[in-house]
Amino acid sequence: MPELEFEFEVFCGKCGAGLCQNCTEGKTTRRGMPFISVDPCEKCLDEARTEGYEQRRNEEEDDD
């Protein structure tokens, strides 16, 4: 299988933050295929936590 070597930048699809520091590259254990793993953007994670907290709080208020 041919291999390509190139550089690229990675950005969050939601907010556009740069994610190059959140990337890990390597090779799969079984087949030895290259892969890239990208951790979520901290800004979007914080936003999701806030949304989840507010949603739960609203649900509790509706139950009262």
NORZIWO-V180114 format. One record per residue. SS is DSSP state (A for helix, B for strand, O for the rest). OMEGA is omega in degrees with one decimal (* if undefined). D_CENTER is the distance of its C-alpha to the mean C-alpha in Angstrom with 2 decimals. Layout:
BEGIN
ss omega d_center
SS OMEGA D_CENTER
SS OMEGA D_CENTER
END
This chain:
BEGIN
ss omega d_center
O -179.9 28.53
O 177.9 28.14
O 175.7 25.52
O 175.9 24.08
O -179.6 23.15
O 176.7 21.50
O 177.8 19.28
O 177.6 16.57
O -178.6 14.19
O -179.4 10.51
B 175.6 9.63
O 179.8 7.35
O -177.5 9.10
O -174.2 9.90
O 178.0 11.31
O 179.4 11.75
O 176.7 10.81
B -177.0 11.07
O -176.9 8.37
A 179.3 11.18
A -179.2 11.53
A -175.8 8.08
B 173.9 9.21
B 176.9 11.66
B 179.5 14.30
B 177.2 17.02
B -180.0 19.19
O -175.0 19.22
O -172.9 21.87
O -173.1 24.15
O 180.0 24.27
O -180.0 23.22
O 178.3 20.99
B 176.1 18.55
B 173.9 14.81
B 176.4 11.65
B -178.1 8.68
B 176.1 5.47
O -179.8 4.00
O 177.0 2.14
O -179.1 5.36
A 179.8 8.33
A -179.8 10.31
A 175.6 8.51
A 178.4 8.30
A 179.1 11.94
A 179.9 12.82
A 177.1 11.82
A 179.5 13.88
A 178.9 16.64
A 179.2 16.79
A 178.6 17.06
A -179.1 19.68
A 179.2 21.61
A 179.7 21.62
A 179.1 22.98
A 177.8 25.47
A 178.2 26.68
A 179.2 27.18
A 178.0 29.22
A 179.2 31.26
A 179.7 32.00
A -177.2 33.21
O * 35.71
END
